[in-house]
Amino acid sequence: MSIDTTKGIAGLKGALRYVRAYRDQVFVVKLGGDVVGDPEALEQVTAQLALLSSLSIRLVVVHGGGPQASALSRRLGLEPRMVAGRRVTDDEALGVAKMVYAGQLNVDLLAALRAHRVQAVGLSGVDADLITAHKRPPVQVVDDAGATLTVDYGHVGDLDRVDPRVLLTLMEARFVPVVASLAGGEDGEVFNVNADTVAEALAVALRAQKLIFLTGAPGVLRDRNDPSTLVTFADPDDLAGLVAS
């Protein structure tokens, strides 16, 4: 039996080019709640994150958890309230967000990474002043029925600043930070913050080489209710008005 080594050699050469290009560079990876909640998808994603970590790429993982927060709210007899695609976070919803984001999902992700021998550390934006935010003021939005409403989103935060020192310390020691999308306020408040916004802010603060979004959605849609409006290729200017914090 003859063994064709050319494919293996070509693969190794490709891997070496990748290692040379990205060794010690920072990748920020945002995982949507749909991904974290699917055991098969989570297994595949964490295996790939483990591979990147083994190539000496410095990873920061950010996760949301909207579907799981909604499910727990309903089990507790609390109907989630969404306006224009955004969650209204009252006192009860904030309690659910703390339990789900900084609790169940964060630990599940740590366990999945540990299964692939990745030493990960769970955090939220409240830790070590990582993310500071303020309460989003009431805003006018157009709901799904086309009506214009003034909405108070409750304990939803808009970002003020990022202090990445705790992430840099962990990455320097070759740990992988896993960040839940909660933020702290100047006076001890806790805010629910959009996970995409958190990932973007951390990527900027860390000067990340790559910002990767893994979500259950097929991509950026011009109409979120119509999968046929998928934007297959666009410059950043083309996405103005399609992506909001």
Salt bridges, closest charged atoms under 4 A:
ASP24 OD1 - ARG58 NE 3.74
ASP24 OD1 - ARG174 NH2 2.64
GLU43 OE2 - HIS116 NE2 3.14
GLU79 OE2 - ARG74 NH2 3.24
ASP91 OD1 - HIS155 NE2 2.58
ASP144 OD1 - ARG224 NH2 2.60
ASP152 OD1 - LYS135 NZ 2.78
ASP158 OD1 - ARG136 NH2 2.88
ASP160 OD1 - HIS134 ND1 2.63
ASP163 OD2 - ARG165 NH2 2.88
GLU172 OE1 - ARG58 NH1 3.17
GLU186 OE2 - ARG161 NH1 2.88
ASP196 OD1 - LYS30 NZ 3.02
